[in-house]
């Protein structure tokens, strides 16, 4: 995905700097996010379906944690299904992707693209980011701001919408940001909402927004330093 996004925003010749910015910004967000709302309000506990024996696993006497982990992994490997079952499982995953995930991705992406191209919805949502982008000296801030919130719908849309902008820094920042935002309804967000993790779509949007606020200045700084 990173390579495709980099090519879309014409940063393939600066891919090292591009991907380094994504890594650094994501590491900083990973350190900060669990310590602030809303993630710090999610209980640090096992799911209800996890048996009590798994919750209170004790280290066998005479074994180090590393040795016990290696032995357990070896035991799981021995019990693993054969080659035929492996390919059956892989085929099932592929079919699920084609007929379950892909239609959702395409529908969300199509609807978001229509809204972006034919309504001022994302222009209005992006207006609060214009002063923020101007403060960080991002050229064509007004056009860049329109792409920030649309990343909540799908990761690839910001790169498509910013592709026509002439300034390298702007394309670099929006492309790297679209990867660092991480929460997209068409992919990760949809999986989280469909799981047993107690996160509503409102909180998911707040996580997306907070990640954006954390990672945007870091990516902007690295764009100015590396380009």
LUMRO-28829 format. One line per 10 residues: number of its first residue (from 1); their letters; for each residue x, y, z of N, C-alpha, C, CB. Coordinates in steps of 0.2 Angstrom, whole numbers. Glycine has a CB too. Example, Ala and Ser with C-alpha at 12.3 -4.5 7.8 and 13.67 -1.06 7.14 Angstrom:
2
1) AS) 66:-28:39:62:-22:39:66:-16:39:57:-22:45 | 64:-11:35:68:-5:36:64:0:39:70:-3:29
//
This chain:
227
1) XXXXXXXXXX) 4:-6:0:0:0:0:4:6:0:-5:0:6 | 10:6:4:14:12:4:17:14:-2:20:11:10 | 19:8:-6:22:9:-13:17:12:-17:25:3:-15 | 11:10:-17:6:12:-22:4:19:-20:-1:8:-21 | 3:21:-14:2:28:-12:8:32:-14:1:28:-4 | 14:30:-13:20:34:-15:20:36:-22:26:31:-13 | 18:31:-26:18:32:-34:12:36:-36:17:25:-37 | 6:36:-32:1:40:-34:2:47:-33:-5:38:-30 | 6:49:-27:7:56:-26:14:58:-29:7:57:-18 | 17:53:-33:23:55:-37:29:56:-32:23:61:-41
11) XXXXXXXXXX) 29:51:-27:35:51:-22:39:45:-22:32:52:-15 | 39:41:-28:42:35:-28:50:36:-28:40:31:-35 | 52:42:-31:59:43:-30:62:46:-23:61:49:-35 | 57:47:-19:58:49:-12:55:44:-7:55:56:-11 | 55:38:-9:51:33:-5:54:32:2:51:26:-9 | 61:32:2:64:31:8:62:36:13:72:31:8 | 62:43:11:60:48:16:53:48:17:62:55:12 | 49:46:12:42:45:13:40:40:18:38:43:6 | 43:34:17:41:28:22:44:30:29:44:22:19 | 50:33:29:53:35:36:48:39:40:60:38:35
21) XXXXXXXXXX) 45:44:36:41:49:39:34:45:42:38:54:34 | 32:40:38:26:36:41:28:32:47:24:31:35 | 34:29:47:36:25:52:37:29:59:43:21:51 | 41:35:58:42:39:64:35:42:67:46:45:62 | 31:44:62:25:47:65:20:41:68:21:50:59 | 20:35:65:16:30:68:19:28:75:16:24:63 | 26:28:76:29:26:82:27:31:87:36:25:81 | 27:37:86:25:42:91:18:42:93:27:50:88 | 14:41:88:7:40:89:5:34:93:3:39:82 | 9:28:92:8:22:96:10:23:103:13:16:93
31) XXXXXXXXXX) 15:27:105:17:29:111:12:33:115:24:32:112 | 9:38:111:4:43:114:-3:40:115:4:49:110 | -5:37:110:-13:36:109:-15:31:115:-14:32:103 | -12:26:117:-14:22:123:-15:25:129:-10:16:123 | -11:31:130:-11:35:136:-16:40:137:-4:38:137 | -20:42:131:-25:47:131:-32:44:129:-23:53:127 | -37:48:131:-44:46:129:-44:46:121:-49:51:132 | -48:41:118:-53:36:122:-49:30:123:-59:35:118 | -43:28:121:-40:22:122:-39:20:129:-34:21:118 | -37:25:133:-35:24:140:-41:22:144:-32:30:143
41) XXXXXXXXXX) -47:23:141:-54:21:145:-56:14:143:-59:26:143 | -53:11:139:-54:4:137:-51:-1:142:-52:2:130 | -55:-5:146:-52:-9:151:-47:-14:148:-58:-14:154 | -41:-15:152:-36:-19:150:-37:-26:153:-29:-17:153 | -42:-30:149:-44:-36:151:-45:-41:146:-51:-35:155 | -46:-47:147:-47:-52:142:-54:-52:140:-45:-59:145 | -55:-55:134:-62:-56:131:-66:-61:135:-62:-57:124 | -72:-61:136:-76:-65:140:-75:-72:138:-83:-63:140 | -74:-74:131:-73:-80:129:-67:-84:130:-74:-80:121 | -62:-80:133:-55:-83:134:-56:-87:141:-50:-77:135
51) XXXXXXXXXX) -54:-93:141:-55:-98:147:-50:-95:152:-53:-105:145 | -52:-97:158:-48:-95:164:-41:-97:164:-52:-97:171 | -40:-103:162:-34:-106:162:-29:-102:157:-34:-114:159 | -31:-99:152:-27:-95:148:-26:-88:151:-30:-94:141 | -30:-86:155:-29:-80:159:-24:-80:164:-35:-77:162 | -23:-86:167:-18:-87:173:-13:-92:171:-22:-89:179 | -10:-92:165:-5:-96:163:1:-95:167:-3:-96:156 | 3:-101:170:9:-100:175:15:-103:171:8:-104:181 | 21:-101:172:27:-103:169:29:-110:172:33:-98:170 | 30:-115:168:32:-122:171:39:-121:175:33:-127:166
61) XXXXXXXXXX) 39:-125:180:45:-125:185:51:-127:181:44:-129:191 | 56:-124:181:63:-126:178:63:-123:171:63:-133:178 | 58:-119:169:58:-117:162:59:-109:162:52:-119:158 | 63:-106:157:63:-99:156:57:-97:152:69:-96:153 | 55:-91:152:49:-89:148:51:-90:140:48:-81:149 | 57:-89:138:59:-90:131:58:-97:130:66:-88:130 | 61:-102:134:60:-109:133:53:-111:132:64:-113:138 | 49:-109:137:42:-111:137:39:-109:131:39:-108:143 | 40:-103:129:37:-100:123:39:-104:117:39:-93:122 | 46:-106:116:48:-110:111:45:-117:110:56:-111:111
71) XXXXXXXXXX) 44:-120:116:41:-127:117:34:-126:115:42:-129:124 | 30:-121:117:23:-120:115:22:-119:108:20:-114:119 | 26:-115:105:26:-114:98:27:-120:94:31:-108:96 | 32:-124:96:34:-130:93:28:-135:93:40:-133:96 | 25:-135:99:19:-140:99:13:-137:95:16:-140:107 | 12:-131:94:7:-128:90:9:-130:83:6:-121:91 | 15:-129:81:17:-131:74:16:-138:72:25:-129:73 | 18:-143:77:17:-150:76:9:-151:74:19:-154:82 | 5:-148:78:-2:-149:77:-6:-145:71:-6:-147:84 | -1:-141:68:-4:-137:62:-7:-142:57:1:-133:60
81) XXXXXXXXXX) -12:-139:53:-15:-143:48:-10:-144:42:-21:-140:45 | -11:-149:38:-7:-151:32:-7:-146:27:-9:-158:30 | -4:-148:21:-3:-143:16:-10:-142:12:1:-146:10 | -14:-147:12:-21:-147:9:-25:-142:13:-24:-154:8 | -26:-143:19:-30:-139:24:-27:-132:24:-30:-142:31 | -21:-131:23:-18:-124:23:-21:-121:17:-10:-125:22 | -21:-124:11:-23:-121:5:-31:-120:5:-21:-125:-1 | -34:-125:8:-41:-124:9:-43:-117:13:-44:-130:12 | -39:-117:18:-40:-111:23:-38:-104:19:-36:-111:29 | -33:-105:15:-31:-99:11:-36:-97:6:-24:-100:7
91) XXXXXXXXXX) -39:-102:2:-44:-101:-3:-51:-98:0:-46:-108:-6 | -52:-100:6:-58:-97:10:-57:-90:11:-59:-101:16 | -51:-88:13:-49:-81:15:-50:-77:9:-42:-81:18 | -47:-80:3:-48:-76:-3:-55:-75:-5:-44:-80:-9 | -59:-80:-5:-66:-79:-6:-70:-74:-2:-70:-86:-6 | -68:-74:5:-71:-70:9:-69:-62:7:-68:-71:16 | -62:-62:5:-60:-55:3:-64:-53:-3:-52:-55:1 | -65:-57:-8:-68:-56:-14:-76:-54:-13:-68:-61:-19 | -79:-58:-9:-86:-57:-9:-89:-54:-3:-89:-64:-9 | -85:-53:2:-87:-49:9:-83:-43:9:-85:-54:15
101) XXXXXXXXXX) -77:-43:9:-73:-36:11:-73:-32:5:-66:-38:12 | -71:-34:-1:-71:-30:-7:-77:-26:-9:-69:-34:-13 | -83:-29:-9:-89:-25:-10:-90:-19:-5:-95:-29:-10 | -88:-20:1:-88:-15:6:-83:-9:5:-87:-18:13 | -77:-11:3:-72:-7:1:-74:-2:-5:-65:-10:0 | -77:-6:-10:-79:-2:-16:-84:2:-15:-80:-7:-22 | -89:0:-11:-95:4:-10:-93:11:-6:-101:0:-6 | -90:10:0:-88:15:4:-83:20:0:-84:13:10 | -79:17:-4:-74:22:-8:-78:25:-14:-69:17:-12 | -83:22:-17:-87:25:-22:-91:31:-19:-91:20:-26
111) XXXXXXXXXX) -95:29:-14:-99:35:-11:-95:41:-8:-103:32:-5 | -89:39:-5:-85:45:-3:-82:49:-9:-79:42:1 | -80:46:-14:-78:49:-20:-83:54:-23:-75:44:-25 | -89:51:-23:-95:55:-26:-96:61:-22:-101:51:-26 | -96:60:-15:-97:66:-10:-92:71:-11:-97:63:-3 | -85:68:-12:-80:73:-12:-80:77:-19:-73:69:-12 | -82:74:-24:-82:77:-31:-88:82:-32:-81:72:-36 | -94:80:-29:-100:83:-31:-103:87:-25:-105:78:-34 | -100:87:-20:-103:91:-14:-97:95:-10:-107:86:-9 | -99:100:-7:-94:103:-3:-93:100:4:-96:111:-2
121) XXXXXXXXXX) -95:94:5:-95:91:12:-88:91:15:-98:84:12 | -83:88:11:-76:87:14:-73:94:14:-73:82:10 | -75:99:10:-72:105:10:-74:109:16:-75:110:4 | -80:108:19:-82:111:25:-79:108:31:-90:110:26 | -78:101:31:-75:97:36:-68:99:37:-76:90:35 | -65:100:31:-58:102:31:-56:109:33:-55:100:24 | -60:113:33:-59:121:34:-55:122:41:-65:125:34 | -57:118:46:-53:120:52:-46:118:52:-56:116:58 | -44:114:47:-37:112:46:-33:117:42:-36:105:43 | -36:121:39:-32:126:35:-27:130:39:-37:131:31
131) XXXXXXXXXX) -29:134:44:-24:137:48:-19:133:51:-28:141:54 | -21:127:53:-16:122:55:-10:120:50:-19:115:57 | -13:119:44:-8:118:38:-4:124:36:-12:115:32 | -7:130:36:-3:136:35:2:137:40:-8:142:34 | 0:136:46:5:137:52:11:132:51:2:135:59 | 10:126:48:16:122:46:19:123:39:13:114:47 | 17:128:36:19:130:30:18:125:24:27:132:30 | 12:122:24:11:117:19:8:121:13:6:112:22 | 11:121:7:8:125:2:1:122:0:12:125:-4 | -3:126:-3:-10:125:-6:-14:121:0:-10:120:-12
141) XXXXXXXXXX) -14:125:6:-17:122:12:-24:121:11:-16:127:18 | -28:125:7:-35:124:7:-37:118:3:-38:130:3 | -33:116:-2:-34:110:-6:-32:104:-2:-31:110:-13 | -27:105:2:-24:99:6:-29:97:11:-17:101:9 | -32:103:14:-37:102:20:-43:97:18:-39:108:22 | -45:98:12:-51:94:9:-50:86:10:-53:96:2 | -43:84:10:-42:77:9:-41:74:16:-35:76:5 | -40:78:21:-38:75:28:-44:71:31:-37:81:33 | -50:73:31:-55:70:34:-58:64:30:-61:74:35 | -57:64:23:-59:59:19:-56:53:20:-59:61:11
151) XXXXXXXXXX) -50:53:23:-46:47:24:-49:43:29:-39:49:27 | -54:45:33:-58:41:37:-62:36:33:-63:45:42 | -64:38:27:-68:33:23:-64:28:20:-72:37:18 | -58:30:17:-53:25:14:-46:28:13:-56:23:7 | -41:24:14:-34:26:14:-32:29:8:-30:21:16 | -35:27:2:-32:29:-5:-35:35:-7:-33:23:-9 | -41:37:-5:-44:43:-8:-40:49:-7:-51:44:-4 | -37:51:-1:-33:57:-1:-28:58:-6:-30:58:6 | -24:52:-7:-19:52:-12:-22:54:-19:-15:45:-12 | -28:51:-21:-31:52:-27:-33:59:-28:-37:47:-28
161) XXXXXXXXXX) -35:62:-23:-38:69:-23:-32:74:-23:-43:70:-17 | -27:72:-20:-21:77:-20:-16:76:-26:-17:76:-13 | -17:71:-30:-12:70:-35:-11:76:-40:-15:64:-39 | -16:80:-41:-15:85:-46:-12:91:-43:-22:87:-48 | -10:91:-37:-7:97:-34:0:97:-36:-7:97:-26 | 3:103:-38:10:103:-40:15:103:-35:10:110:-44 | 14:105:-29:19:106:-24:21:99:-21:17:110:-18 | 27:97:-21:30:91:-18:28:90:-11:37:90:-20 | 29:95:-7:28:95:0:21:93:2:30:101:4 | 17:96:-2:9:95:0:8:88:-2:5:100:-4
171) XXXXXXXXXX) 10:85:-8:8:78:-10:12:73:-5:11:77:-17 | 18:75:-3:22:71:2:18:70:9:29:74:3 | 16:76:11:12:76:18:6:72:18:11:83:20 | 2:74:13:-5:71:12:-4:63:11:-9:74:7 | 0:61:7:1:54:5:4:50:12:6:53:0 | 9:53:15:11:50:21:6:50:27:17:53:24 | 2:55:27:-3:56:32:-9:51:31:-6:63:32 | -10:49:25:-16:45:23:-14:38:26:-17:45:16 | -8:36:26:-6:29:28:-6:30:36:1:27:26 | -3:35:39:-2:35:46:-9:36:50:2:41:48
181) XXXXXXXXXX) -14:38:47:-20:39:50:-23:32:52:-25:43:46 | -22:27:48:-23:20:50:-30:18:51:-20:19:57 | -35:22:53:-42:20:54:-46:22:48:-45:23:60 | -48:17:44:-52:18:38:-58:13:38:-48:17:31 | -64:16:37:-70:12:38:-70:7:33:-76:17:37 | -67:8:27:-67:2:22:-62:-3:23:-65:5:15 | -58:-3:28:-53:-8:30:-53:-9:37:-46:-7:27 | -48:-6:41:-47:-7:48:-53:-6:52:-41:-3:50 | -56:0:50:-62:2:54:-67:-2:54:-64:9:52 | -69:-5:48:-74:-10:47:-73:-16:51:-75:-12:40
191) XXXXXXXXXX) -67:-18:51:-65:-24:55:-66:-23:62:-58:-27:53 | -64:-18:65:-64:-16:72:-72:-16:74:-61:-9:74 | -76:-12:70:-83:-12:72:-86:-18:72:-86:-7:67 | -84:-23:67:-87:-30:67:-84:-34:72:-86:-32:60 | -79:-32:76:-76:-36:81:-80:-35:88:-69:-35:82 | -77:-39:93:-80:-38:100:-76:-32:104:-79:-44:103 | -72:-28:100:-69:-23:104:-74:-18:105:-63:-20:100 | -74:-15:111:-80:-10:113:-78:-3:111:-81:-10:121 | -78:-2:104:-77:4:102:-83:6:97:-70:5:98 | -86:12:98:-91:14:93:-88:18:87:-96:19:97
201) XXXXXXXXXX) -92:19:82:-90:23:77:-88:30:78:-95:23:71 | -91:33:83:-90:40:86:-83:40:89:-95:42:91 | -81:35:93:-75:34:96:-69:33:91:-75:29:102 | -71:29:86:-67:27:81:-65:33:77:-70:22:76 | -69:37:76:-68:44:72:-63:48:76:-74:48:70 | -65:48:83:-60:52:87:-53:50:87:-63:52:95 | -52:43:87:-46:40:87:-42:42:80:-46:32:87 | -46:42:75:-44:44:68:-41:51:69:-49:43:63 | -46:56:72:-44:63:72:-38:64:76:-50:67:75 | -38:61:82:-32:62:87:-25:60:83:-33:58:93
211) XXXXXXXXXX) -26:54:80:-20:52:76:-18:57:71:-21:45:73 | -23:60:68:-21:65:63:-17:71:66:-27:67:59 | -20:73:71:-17:79:75:-10:77:77:-22:81:81 | -9:71:79:-2:69:82:3:68:76:-3:63:86 | 1:65:71:5:63:65:7:69:60:3:57:62 | 2:73:59:2:78:54:8:83:55:-4:83:54 | 10:86:61:15:90:62:22:86:61:15:93:69 | 22:80:63:28:76:63:30:75:55:28:69:66 | 25:73:51:26:72:44:28:78:41:20:69:41 | 24:84:43:26:90:40:33:92:41:21:96:42
221) XXXXXXX) 35:92:47:42:93:49:47:89:45:44:92:56 | 46:83:44:50:78:40:50:80:33:49:71:41 | 44:82:30:44:84:23:48:90:22:37:86:21 | 48:95:27:52:101:26:60:99:26:50:106:31 | 61:94:31:68:93:32:71:88:26:69:89:38 | 67:84:24:70:79:19:69:80:12:67:72:21 | 64:85:10:63:86:3:67:92:1:56:88:1
//
